[in-house]
Amino acid sequence: MVGIVERLVPDELWELFQRVVPEAPSRPQGGGRRRHGDREVLAAIVFVATSGCTWQQLPSASFGPSGATAHRRFSEWSKARVWAKLHRLVLDELGSRGELDWSRCAIDSVNMRALKKGDLTGPNPVDRGKYGSKIHLIAERSGLPISVGISGANLHDSQALIPLVKGIPPIRSRRGRRRRKPAKLHADKGYDYSHLRQWLRQRGIQQRIARKGIESSQRLGRHRWTVERTMCATRRSVCIPGSAGRDSEGGSWAG
């Protein structure tokens, strides 16, 4: 029977994670408590991120590490950019299997409150000016994020499009060269600007941006539901780097 750790961190993910996690600091012989294993801590972090519980509510009896330990290791790995490196490895693995669909990608954003403020926060114009961060991402057709960035909540969505497209890494393909451009990019009316349409055309990307007052968001939105689903899952996560102002994948834009 597969335990909860192996279920949350299957062997394939654990193998990739071992390639990016920094070595544990050495301790004097006999000094301090035994360090919890990285796989158990990673499973605890995944549980918090996907269940919606707080660090304090983590059932340590199921994982071993306490919520405080898991949060501390999460912060250490965030500073070491472990999540960004792991994201790249996962994309390469999926790309080499032909499991990324570049035919239609979509861009969207979601606001998150940042009660502790931070560098990448700003007053949220749709939340009575309370400080928050905005997570921007581009997802491929099935909803997998291929480019992610964080800004202050007061940054207009349109300002994130160019940095996000430029931020798509060269991802392995099943055959041929690495790829970093979608065939089509779908976006809502918040991205309806002529200079963005022109910029995408110059790079050989077909833009499918809803036009204000002309095109129905519902008609074009039938291809955007996957990124909106991804955004809903992102919003439910409580331990995203950036909720206190940190950059998750290297994409950060000052408002």
Backbone torsions as a table, in degrees:
resi	resn	phi	psi	omega
1	MET	NA	131.2	-178.0
2	VAL	-77.0	128.7	179.2
3	GLY	-77.0	173.2	-176.4
4	ILE	-65.5	-34.3	179.5
5	VAL	-65.3	-47.1	-179.4
6	GLU	-67.9	-28.9	178.8
7	ARG	-72.3	-40.3	-179.5
8	LEU	-79.8	-30.3	178.4
9	VAL	-126.3	80.6	-179.9
10	PRO	-64.3	166.5	-173.4
11	ASP	-56.4	-41.3	-178.4
12	GLU	-62.2	-43.8	178.5
13	LEU	-67.1	-40.8	-179.5
14	TRP	-63.3	-39.3	178.5
15	GLU	-61.7	-42.7	178.2
16	LEU	-68.0	-40.7	-177.8
17	PHE	-62.9	-37.1	-180.0
18	GLN	-62.7	-22.6	-179.3
19	ARG	-79.1	-15.3	-175.5
20	VAL	-119.9	-17.3	-176.7
21	VAL	-75.5	134.9	179.0
22	PRO	-69.7	156.3	178.3
23	GLU	-65.3	145.4	178.6
24	ALA	-68.8	140.6	178.5
25	PRO	-63.4	139.3	179.8
26	SER	-75.0	148.6	179.4
27	ARG	-119.7	152.8	174.6
28	PRO	-59.3	145.8	-176.8
29	GLN	-56.3	125.5	178.1
30	GLY	80.5	2.5	-176.2
31	GLY	-94.3	135.8	173.6
32	GLY	73.4	179.8	179.4
33	ARG	-82.0	158.7	177.0
34	ARG	-65.7	133.0	-179.6
35	ARG	-74.3	132.9	177.5
36	HIS	-66.9	145.8	-178.6
37	GLY	-64.1	147.3	-177.6
38	ASP	-63.0	-35.6	-178.0
39	ARG	-66.6	-40.6	178.5
40	GLU	-65.2	-41.4	179.9
41	VAL	-67.5	-41.8	178.5
42	LEU	-61.3	-41.2	178.1
43	ALA	-61.9	-39.7	178.0
44	ALA	-63.6	-40.8	178.8
45	ILE	-65.1	-43.6	178.5
46	VAL	-61.9	-39.4	179.5
47	PHE	-62.7	-45.5	179.0
48	VAL	-62.5	-43.0	-176.3
49	ALA	-67.5	-30.5	-174.0
50	THR	-102.6	-17.9	-177.3
51	SER	-94.3	-24.0	-177.6
52	GLY	88.6	1.2	178.2
53	CYS	-77.3	164.4	176.6
54	THR	-86.9	168.7	176.2
55	TRP	-59.3	-39.5	-178.2
56	GLN	-66.4	-26.3	-178.1
57	GLN	-88.5	0.0	-178.9
58	LEU	-60.6	126.0	178.3
59	PRO	-75.9	89.2	-174.2
60	SER	-61.1	-25.5	179.1
61	ALA	-62.9	-26.0	-178.8
62	SER	-84.2	-23.9	-173.2
63	PHE	-117.3	-32.0	-174.7
64	GLY	109.9	-66.0	179.6
65	PRO	-70.5	148.6	175.4
66	SER	-78.0	170.0	177.1
67	GLY	-61.6	-37.6	179.3
68	ALA	-64.1	-41.3	178.7
69	THR	-65.5	-44.1	179.9
70	ALA	-62.7	-41.4	179.6
71	HIS	-66.6	-40.4	179.2
72	ARG	-63.4	-44.1	179.1
73	ARG	-67.2	-37.4	176.8
74	PHE	-58.7	-43.3	179.7
75	SER	-66.0	-41.1	178.7
76	GLU	-61.8	-45.8	-178.3
77	TRP	-70.2	-31.3	176.8
78	SER	-65.0	-44.2	179.1
79	LYS	-63.3	-32.0	179.0
80	ALA	-84.5	4.8	178.6
81	ARG	58.5	34.1	179.0
82	VAL	-62.6	-40.3	-175.8
83	TRP	-68.2	-38.2	177.3
84	ALA	-64.6	-42.5	179.9
85	LYS	-66.7	-40.2	178.9
86	LEU	-65.9	-39.0	177.5
87	HIS	-58.2	-44.4	179.4
88	ARG	-62.2	-43.5	-179.5
89	LEU	-63.7	-42.2	179.6
90	VAL	-63.6	-42.9	178.4
91	LEU	-61.9	-42.5	178.4
92	ASP	-62.6	-41.2	-179.6
93	GLU	-64.0	-46.5	179.5
94	LEU	-66.9	-39.9	179.2
95	GLY	-62.8	-40.7	-179.6
96	SER	-66.5	-22.4	177.2
97	ARG	-89.8	-4.8	-176.6
98	GLY	75.6	25.9	-175.8
99	GLU	-100.1	10.3	172.6
100	LEU	-107.9	130.2	-178.5
101	ASP	-104.3	105.7	-176.9
102	TRP	-88.3	-0.2	-172.7
103	SER	-65.0	-38.1	178.2
104	ARG	-141.0	112.7	173.6
105	CYS	-107.5	162.9	-178.5
106	ALA	-140.9	148.7	-179.6
107	ILE	-117.0	144.2	178.9
108	ASP	-161.2	175.9	178.8
109	SER	-146.7	162.6	177.2
110	VAL	-146.2	141.6	178.3
111	ASN	-89.9	141.4	176.4
112	MET	-130.8	136.4	175.5
113	ARG	-69.8	144.0	177.9
114	ALA	-129.8	85.2	-173.6
115	LEU	-64.0	-28.5	-179.9
116	LYS	-88.9	4.2	-176.3
117	LYS	57.9	-146.3	-176.0
118	GLY	133.8	178.1	-175.4
119	ASP	-65.8	-41.9	-175.3
120	LEU	-101.6	54.0	176.4
121	THR	-131.3	166.6	178.1
122	GLY	-168.5	165.9	179.8
123	PRO	-65.9	127.8	-177.6
124	ASN	-84.3	114.8	-176.9
125	PRO	-67.2	-17.1	179.8
126	VAL	-105.3	9.7	179.0
127	ASP	-134.3	45.4	176.3
128	ARG	54.7	32.9	174.8
129	GLY	76.2	8.9	178.6
130	LYS	-70.3	146.4	-175.4
131	TYR	-69.8	141.9	179.4
132	GLY	-163.4	173.9	175.5
133	SER	-117.2	158.0	176.8
134	LYS	-120.9	126.7	177.7
135	ILE	-96.3	123.4	178.9
136	HIS	-110.9	140.8	175.6
137	LEU	-154.2	156.6	170.1
138	ILE	-113.3	130.3	178.9
139	ALA	-117.8	146.4	174.9
140	GLU	-76.9	-177.2	-165.8
141	ARG	-58.7	-33.1	-178.4
142	SER	-85.0	-7.4	177.7
143	GLY	108.0	2.0	179.5
144	LEU	-76.5	128.9	-179.9
145	PRO	-69.0	130.4	176.7
146	ILE	-113.5	-12.7	175.9
147	SER	-151.7	130.3	-174.9
148	VAL	-134.9	142.5	175.9
149	GLY	-150.4	162.0	-179.5
150	ILE	-130.0	141.1	177.7
151	SER	-140.8	177.0	169.6
152	GLY	-66.1	154.8	-176.5
153	ALA	-66.3	-16.5	-177.3
154	ASN	-89.6	3.0	177.7
155	LEU	-79.8	132.1	178.7
156	HIS	-69.5	141.8	-177.9
157	ASP	-52.9	-39.9	-174.6
158	SER	-61.0	-28.5	-178.2
159	GLN	-72.7	-12.3	-178.4
160	ALA	-92.8	-14.2	-172.6
161	LEU	-61.5	-52.7	-176.6
162	ILE	-62.4	-48.7	177.5
163	PRO	-59.6	-35.9	180.0
164	LEU	-68.1	-44.6	179.1
165	VAL	-63.6	-43.4	177.3
166	LYS	-63.5	-27.3	-177.3
167	GLY	-81.6	-4.5	176.6
168	ILE	-66.2	120.5	-177.3
169	PRO	-75.7	159.0	173.4
170	PRO	-69.3	112.2	-172.2
171	ILE	-106.6	138.6	-179.2
172	ARG	-59.8	148.6	175.7
173	SER	-116.5	163.5	177.4
174	ARG	-63.6	-37.4	177.1
175	ARG	-137.0	145.6	173.5
176	GLY	82.5	-158.8	-172.9
177	ARG	-74.6	163.4	173.6
178	ARG	-64.6	154.3	-176.8
179	ARG	-123.7	146.2	177.4
180	ARG	-146.4	14.3	178.9
181	LYS	-129.1	130.3	173.7
182	PRO	-74.7	157.0	174.6
183	ALA	-71.5	-43.6	178.2
184	LYS	-132.7	147.8	175.9
185	LEU	-124.9	119.6	179.4
186	HIS	-96.6	141.7	179.7
187	ALA	-152.9	156.0	178.3
188	ASP	-84.7	-173.3	-172.9
189	LYS	-70.1	-12.1	175.8
190	GLY	-66.9	-15.2	-179.6
191	TYR	-107.8	14.7	-175.4
192	ASP	-80.4	82.9	178.2
193	TYR	-137.5	137.4	-174.5
194	SER	-62.3	-36.5	-177.6
195	HIS	-68.4	-28.6	176.9
196	LEU	-74.0	-40.0	176.6
197	ARG	-60.8	-44.9	-179.4
198	GLN	-64.8	-42.0	-178.9
199	TRP	-61.3	-42.0	179.2
200	LEU	-67.5	-42.5	178.8
201	ARG	-60.7	-40.4	-179.5
202	GLN	-62.2	-22.8	-179.5
203	ARG	-102.2	12.2	175.4
204	GLY	74.1	22.1	179.1
205	ILE	-106.4	122.6	177.2
206	GLN	-74.0	122.6	-179.6
207	GLN	-92.2	135.8	175.2
208	ARG	-125.9	71.4	-178.2
209	ILE	-101.7	126.6	179.2
210	ALA	-63.0	135.1	-179.2
211	ARG	-92.8	134.5	-178.7
212	LYS	-62.8	127.2	175.8
213	GLY	73.9	3.6	-177.3
214	ILE	-121.5	-60.5	-174.2
215	GLU	-96.8	145.3	179.5
216	SER	-75.3	128.3	176.7
217	SER	-64.0	-30.2	-179.4
218	GLN	-66.4	-40.3	-178.0
219	ARG	-66.3	-48.0	179.3
220	LEU	-75.9	-24.0	-176.5
221	GLY	-69.7	-12.5	-179.1
222	ARG	-67.3	-15.6	176.7
223	HIS	-101.4	-5.8	-177.7
224	ARG	-100.1	-4.2	-174.0
225	TRP	-64.5	-27.7	-178.7
226	THR	-67.9	-42.2	178.7
227	VAL	-70.3	-32.7	176.8
228	GLU	-66.9	-35.5	175.2
229	ARG	-65.2	-41.3	177.5
230	THR	-62.3	-40.1	178.8
231	MET	-64.4	-37.7	177.4
232	CYS	-62.5	-42.1	178.3
233	ALA	-66.0	-38.0	178.6
234	THR	-63.7	-41.7	-178.6
235	ARG	-64.8	-32.0	179.6
236	ARG	-73.1	-22.1	-178.7
237	SER	-71.4	139.1	-175.6
238	VAL	-107.4	0.2	-175.8
239	CYS	-129.6	36.0	178.5
240	ILE	-73.5	128.1	173.3
241	PRO	-57.9	127.9	-177.4
242	GLY	120.9	-18.1	179.8
243	SER	-66.8	-19.2	173.8
244	ALA	-114.7	16.9	174.1
245	GLY	104.9	11.5	-179.4
246	ARG	-97.1	152.0	-179.9
247	ASP	-85.1	135.2	-176.8
248	SER	-90.6	-43.1	-173.5
249	GLU	-125.6	14.6	179.1
250	GLY	96.0	-11.0	179.6
251	GLY	-92.2	110.9	179.0
252	SER	-141.0	136.6	-176.7
253	TRP	-134.8	126.2	-178.1
254	ALA	-75.7	135.0	179.4
255	GLY	-79.3	NA	NA
